[in-house]
């Protein structure tokens, strides 16, 4: 599997607690922070749930 780079681009203020917990589980704590994860089905599912708050890029 490849890797993906996930960057927070929108605030989690006034978002449901589940979305805040998903961001925390991905390791994103503040705006414009970027994390790199393996593109496993579990990670892709988490990213799909918060795709309106993050920017996703493939890493070679």
N, C-alpha and C positions, 0 to 999 in steps of 0.2 A: 504494500500500500504506500501511497505517497504521503506527503506532508502538506498541511495547510497552515497559513498564517492568518490569525484572527485578530482584528484591531477594532477596539470600541470607538464608534463615531457618534453615538448619541448617548445622552445621559440616562441613567436608570432611576432618576428621581421621578416619583409618581408612577412607577411601574409596579405590577403585581409582584408579590414576594417570590413567587416561583421563578420569575425572570431574573430577579436579583440573585437568587440562589444558583441559578444556572450560570450566570456570569462569574460568580465566586468559584464554582466548581471548575470552570474553565481556566481559572487563575487570573482573571482580568479584574483589577481593583480600581482603576481610574481611567479617565478619558485618554484616548490616543495611546493607550498601552497596547502592545502587540505581544502575542504568545504564539508559539509554534507547537502543533500537535500532529500526531499520526492521524491519517484520515480513516479512522475506524468507524464502523456503523454507529457506535455509541456517541462518539464525538460529533459526527455529522448530524445525528439526531438532535443533539444539544444545540448545535449551531443553527439548525433549521428553526428551532423554537424561538431563537432570538435574532433571526436574520435581519430584522428591521433596526437593530441596535448596533450591528457590527458590519465590518467589511471583511470579506474572505478572499484570500489569494492562494493559489497553488504555489508551492515551493518546489523547485527542481532538486 
